[in-house]
Amino acid sequence: MSAPSDRILAGLPGIRRATEDFYKDLHAHPELGNHEHRTASRIAELLRSAQYEVTENIGTTGVVGVMANGDGPTVLLRADMDALPVHEATGLPYASTATVTGDDGQEQPVMHACGHDVHVTCLLAFAQLMADAKDAWQGTVIALFQPSEENGDGADAMMDGGLAGLVPKPDVALAQHVLVYPAGYVGVRQGSFLSAADSLRVTLYGRGAHGSMPQAAVDPVVMAAMCVVRLQTIVSREVAATTPAVITVGSIKAGTGPNIIPDSAVIELNVRTYDDATRKQVLDAIGRCVNAEATASNAPKAPLIERLNAFPPTVNDAGVADRLDKAFRAHFGDGAHTIDLQTASEDFSRIPDTLGAPYAYWGIGGIEPDTYRKASEQGTIAQDIPVNHSPFFAPVIQPTLDTGITALTVAALAWLGNEGD
């Protein structure tokens, strides 16, 4: 008898055209975090048509579909729905031309520049295939569609919205992300996978004066410049060379004219770390450094340090990741890999951590294979292959969608079909 995943995936050719059409439509109609109303409505409609028990508006726009199919494990699979404020430059016939009015009253473009449209499409297709082949598996599927991953608040919003009381407790939680690897690639790893991320705003206070009279001022521009330089020494001189960490100052704002010394300056920075100890070490060092520079400049008051957002580290459960790795290698053969450590960040882990379930997160490729191969041979992947969040990021539809759908199926059936035992 064929494996349960093969029996389920036998239905893929029959839904492939509709799946690709859905993807194109979703790509052309992106929505920002906590505003995914059209997306969520379409998801709920399709889940109901597949006979899932559906709950909408969890947190903000979160959607969950549950299908119970006899005794067995409960597997939660998650996709994120939100897009980014990016002007699409891919030139695709289904490219987004959407704009929205921001909180400042200005129009801003919207694009699925991170591949969340791939994630939604693959999870919906998986849900349909599971509904169409219930004789091939046993247990419970939870298909969870999360808002506002990019803002880092969507997972918490769903938990605060009562998710735990709306779904059965999962035995395992799974998620995937399309990344800059050749389409057809599937990769998982044990332990640390995605970094923690902390975005900070530091306001430095000085004393304003005429540009010709610096002796009357405490110059916050100089203070900010010294902070930027000093912050770069934290990773290079305080963190072990074998421990990955990144500090990036992405914004400096100060002053209104060339001959005016302002009374404040603002720097915004982003921190990436992979474990709680390093995270605390780096954040503590940032506070120490900016306060010391303010003291050295004789600032009239201490800097204000604000956390803008924070993402937890994504640390795959060793047992879950090992089970997935075996299942992926059995099904995909040479297409299955141990993926590299990634510097991107996610809030997915807050859901299984709060629900008390082990989890694993993996990556799939989305780049046309020949394009990726040529860039790899020339050593120009970083220059020639647009990455997530780029206005040129455009996963090739196939085999990306088929791979994502297949990976979800193989992963889920490692529990629901006893293929991982």
C-alpha positions in Angstrom: 0.0 0.0 0.0 1.3 3.5 -0.8 2.3 5.9 2.0 -0.5 8.1 3.4 1.2 11.3 2.2 1.4 9.8 -1.4 -2.3 9.0 -1.3 -3.1 12.5 -0.1 -0.8 14.2 -2.6 -2.4 12.2 -5.5 -5.1 14.9 -5.3 -2.6 17.7 -5.9 -2.8 17.8 -9.8 -6.6 18.2 -9.5 -6.3 21.4 -7.5 -3.1 22.8 -8.9 -4.7 25.3 -11.3 -7.1 26.7 -8.7 -4.3 26.9 -6.2 -2.1 28.9 -8.6 -5.0 31.2 -9.5 -5.7 31.8 -5.8 -2.0 32.7 -5.3 -2.0 35.2 -8.0 -5.1 36.9 -6.7 -3.7 37.0 -3.2 -0.4 38.4 -4.4 -2.3 41.1 -6.3 -4.4 42.0 -3.2 -2.0 42.3 -0.2 -3.0 43.7 3.1 -1.0 45.1 6.0 -0.9 43.6 9.5 -4.2 43.5 11.4 -6.0 44.7 8.3 -6.1 41.4 6.4 -9.9 41.5 6.1 -10.2 40.3 2.4 -7.6 37.7 2.9 -9.1 36.3 6.1 -12.6 36.3 4.5 -11.4 34.2 1.5 -9.5 31.8 3.8 -12.6 31.3 6.0 -14.8 30.7 2.9 -12.5 28.1 1.5 -12.0 26.3 4.8 -15.7 26.1 5.3 -16.2 24.7 1.8 -13.8 22.0 2.8 -15.9 21.2 5.9 -13.5 22.6 8.5 -14.9 24.1 11.7 -13.9 27.7 11.3 -13.4 30.6 13.8 -12.7 34.1 12.5 -11.6 37.4 14.0 -9.3 35.8 16.6 -7.3 38.7 18.0 -7.9 40.9 15.0 -8.2 39.1 11.7 -6.9 35.6 12.7 -8.6 32.6 11.3 -8.5 28.9 12.5 -9.9 25.9 10.8 -10.2 22.6 12.7 -10.8 19.1 11.2 -11.2 16.2 13.6 -10.8 12.8 11.9 -10.8 10.1 14.6 -8.4 9.4 17.3 -4.8 10.4 16.9 -2.4 13.3 17.4 -3.4 17.0 17.0 -1.2 18.9 14.6 -1.2 22.7 14.3 0.1 24.2 11.1 0.4 28.0 10.8 0.7 30.5 7.9 1.1 34.3 8.3 -1.2 36.5 6.2 0.2 40.1 6.2 2.1 42.0 3.6 4.6 44.9 3.7 4.5 48.7 2.9 6.7 48.1 -0.2 6.2 49.4 -3.7 6.3 46.3 -5.9 8.8 46.4 -8.8 8.7 42.8 -10.0 6.9 43.6 -13.3 4.7 40.5 -12.8 1.4 40.4 -14.6 -0.2 39.9 -11.2 1.9 42.4 -9.4 0.3 44.5 -6.6 -0.7 48.1 -7.3 -2.4 48.4 -3.9 -2.0 51.4 -1.7 -3.4 52.2 1.7 -3.7 55.4 3.8 -1.2 55.2 6.7 -1.7 56.5 10.2 0.0 59.8 9.0 -2.6 60.3 6.3 -0.2 59.5 3.5 -0.7 56.9 0.8 1.7 54.0 1.0 2.1 51.0 -1.3 1.5 47.4 -0.2 3.2 44.3 -1.5 3.6 40.6 -0.5 7.3 41.1 -0.4 8.0 38.4 2.1 6.2 35.4 0.7 3.3 35.2 3.1 1.0 34.7 0.1 3.0 31.5 -0.6 2.4 30.4 3.0 -1.3 31.0 2.9 -1.8 29.4 -0.4 0.1 26.3 0.5 -1.7 25.8 3.8 -5.1 26.2 2.2 -4.2 23.7 -0.5 -2.9 21.3 2.2 -6.2 21.7 4.1 -8.2 20.9 1.0 -6.1 17.8 0.2 -6.5 16.5 3.8 -10.3 17.0 3.6 -10.4 15.1 0.3 -8.5 12.1 1.6 -9.7 11.5 5.2 -9.2 7.8 4.8 -5.4 8.3 4.6 -4.9 9.9 8.0 -6.2 9.9 11.5 -6.2 12.7 14.2 -6.9 16.4 14.1 -5.6 19.2 11.9 -5.5 22.8 13.0 -4.9 25.2 10.1 -4.1 28.5 11.7 -3.8 31.8 9.7 -2.1 34.5 11.7 -2.2 38.3 11.1 0.5 40.8 11.6 3.7 38.7 11.8 5.7 41.6 10.4 4.7 43.8 13.3 5.5 41.1 15.8 2.1 41.3 17.5 -0.1 38.9 15.6 0.7 35.7 17.5 0.2 37.5 20.9 -3.0 39.0 19.6 -4.4 35.5 18.7 -3.4 34.2 22.1 -5.0 37.2 23.8 -8.0 36.6 21.7 -8.7 33.3 23.3 -7.0 30.9 20.8 -6.3 28.3 23.5 -10.0 27.9 24.2 -10.9 27.7 20.6 -8.7 24.7 19.5 -7.8 21.4 21.0 -4.3 21.3 22.6 -1.8 20.5 19.8 0.7 17.7 20.2 3.0 19.5 17.8 3.1 22.9 15.9 4.6 23.3 12.5 5.3 26.3 10.1 7.4 27.0 7.1 8.8 30.1 5.2 9.8 30.6 1.6 13.4 31.8 1.5 16.2 32.5 -1.0 17.0 29.0 -2.0 16.2 27.2 -5.3 12.6 26.2 -5.7 12.2 22.5 -4.8 14.6 22.9 -1.8 13.3 21.9 1.7 15.5 22.5 4.8 15.1 22.0 8.6 17.5 22.1 11.5 17.5 21.3 15.1 17.8 24.0 17.8 18.3 27.7 16.9 16.9 28.6 13.5 15.7 32.2 13.5 17.1 35.0 15.6 15.5 37.0 18.3 15.0 40.6 17.2 14.8 43.8 19.3 14.2 47.2 17.7 15.1 50.2 19.9 14.7 53.9 19.8 17.3 55.9 21.7 16.6 59.7 22.4 19.8 61.6 23.3 19.3 64.9 25.1 21.6 67.9 24.6 21.4 71.7 24.8 20.7 73.6 21.7 22.7 76.7 20.5 23.8 78.6 17.5 26.1 76.6 15.2 28.8 79.3 15.6 28.8 78.9 19.4 29.3 75.2 20.2 30.7 76.1 23.6 27.2 77.1 24.7 25.8 73.7 23.6 25.8 70.1 24.5 25.8 68.7 20.9 23.5 65.6 20.6 24.6 65.1 17.0 28.2 64.4 18.2 26.8 62.3 21.0 24.7 60.2 18.5 27.7 59.8 16.2 29.9 58.5 19.1 27.1 56.1 20.1 26.9 54.7 16.6 30.6 54.0 16.6 30.6 52.7 20.2 27.7 50.3 19.6 29.6 48.6 16.8 32.2 47.5 19.4 29.7 45.5 21.4 29.6 42.6 19.0 33.2 42.9 17.9 34.7 43.2 21.4 32.2 41.9 23.9 30.5 38.9 22.2 32.5 35.7 21.5 33.5 35.3 17.9 31.7 32.0 17.9 28.4 33.5 19.0 26.4 35.2 16.3 24.9 38.6 17.0 24.1 41.8 14.9 23.6 45.4 15.9 22.4 47.7 13.1 21.8 51.4 13.4 19.2 52.0 10.7 18.1 55.6 11.5 19.6 58.9 12.8 17.5 62.0 13.1 18.6 65.3 14.5 18.4 69.0 13.8 16.6 71.3 11.4 19.4 73.4 9.8 23.1 73.5 9.2 23.8 76.4 11.7 21.6 75.1 14.5 22.8 72.7 17.2 19.6 70.9 18.2 18.7 69.9 21.7 18.1 66.2 20.9 18.9 63.4 18.5 17.2 60.1 17.9 18.9 56.8 16.7 16.9 53.7 16.0 18.6 50.3 15.9 18.0 46.6 15.5 19.5 43.8 17.4 19.7 40.1 16.4 20.7 37.3 18.8 20.0 33.6 19.1 19.8 32.9 22.8 18.5 34.6 25.9 21.9 35.0 27.5 23.4 36.8 24.5 20.3 38.8 24.0 20.5 40.2 27.6 24.2 40.8 27.3 23.8 42.8 24.1 20.8 44.8 25.3 22.5 45.6 28.6 25.6 46.7 26.8 23.6 49.1 24.6 22.1 50.7 27.6 25.5 51.0 29.2 27.2 52.5 26.1 24.6 55.2 25.3 24.4 56.2 29.0 28.2 56.4 29.1 28.4 58.6 26.0 25.7 60.9 27.4 27.7 61.2 30.6 30.9 61.8 28.7 29.2 64.6 26.8 27.8 66.2 30.0 24.2 65.7 28.8 21.6 67.4 30.8 19.7 64.2 31.3 20.0 60.5 30.7 19.0 59.0 27.3 15.5 57.6 26.8 15.7 54.0 25.5 12.4 52.6 24.1 11.8 49.1 22.8 9.7 49.4 19.6 9.2 45.7 19.0 10.6 42.4 20.0 10.6 38.9 18.4 11.5 35.8 20.3 14.2 33.4 19.0 12.9 30.4 17.0 14.4 27.3 18.5 13.3 24.1 16.9 12.5 21.1 19.2 15.2 18.6 18.5 12.9 15.6 18.4 10.4 17.3 16.2 13.0 18.6 13.8 14.7 15.2 13.6 11.3 13.6 12.8 10.7 16.1 10.1 14.2 15.7 8.7 13.7 12.0 8.3 10.3 12.5 6.7 11.6 15.1 4.3 14.6 13.1 3.2 12.5 10.0 2.7 10.1 12.0 0.4 12.3 14.7 -1.2 15.6 12.8 -1.4 18.3 15.2 -2.6 15.9 18.1 -2.3 15.9 17.8 1.5 18.7 19.6 3.4 19.9 20.8 6.8 19.2 24.5 6.5 21.7 27.2 7.6 21.1 29.4 10.6 18.9 32.4 9.5 19.2 36.0 10.7 15.5 36.8 10.1 13.0 36.7 12.9 9.5 35.4 13.6 6.8 35.5 16.3 5.4 32.0 15.5 7.0 30.4 18.5 4.8 32.4 20.9 1.8 30.3 19.8 3.3 26.8 20.6 5.1 28.1 23.6 1.9 29.5 25.1 -0.1 26.3 24.1 2.6 24.1 25.6 3.4 22.3 22.3 6.9 21.4 20.8 7.4 23.0 17.4 9.6 23.1 14.4 10.0 25.6 11.6 11.5 25.0 8.2 12.4 26.7 5.0 11.5 26.1 1.3 13.1 27.6 -1.7 11.4 30.0 -4.0 13.9 31.0 -6.6 13.9 29.7 -10.2 16.5 26.9 -10.0 18.5 27.8 -13.1 18.7 31.4 -12.0 19.9 30.4 -8.6 22.4 27.9 -10.0 24.0 30.5 -12.3 24.2 33.1 -9.6 25.7 30.5 -7.2 28.3 29.5 -9.8 29.3 33.1 -10.4 29.3 33.9 -6.6 26.7 36.6 -7.1 23.7 35.4 -5.2 23.7 38.4 -2.9 23.8 40.8 -5.9 21.5 39.0 -8.3 18.8 37.2 -6.3 16.3 39.6 -4.6 15.7 38.7 -1.0 12.6 38.8 1.2 11.4 42.4 1.7 12.9 43.5 -1.6 10.5 45.2 -4.0 11.8 42.7 -6.6 11.1 39.6 -4.4 9.1 37.2 -6.6 9.0 33.5 -5.8 8.5 31.4 -8.9 5.1 29.9 -8.8 6.2 26.4 -9.6 7.7 24.3 -8.2 7.5 26.6 -5.1 3.8 26.0 -4.4 3.9 22.3 -5.0 7.0 22.0 -2.8 5.3 24.0 0.0 2.1 22.0 -0.2 4.0 18.7 -0.2 6.3 19.7 2.7 3.2 20.5 4.8 1.6 17.2 3.9 4.7 15.1 4.6 5.3 17.0 7.8 1.8 16.6 9.1 1.6 12.9 8.1 4.8 12.3 10.1 2.3 12.4 13.0 -1.1 11.8 11.5 -0.1 9.0 9.2 2.5 7.4 11.4 5.1 7.9 8.7 7.6 9.2 11.2 7.4 6.1 13.5 
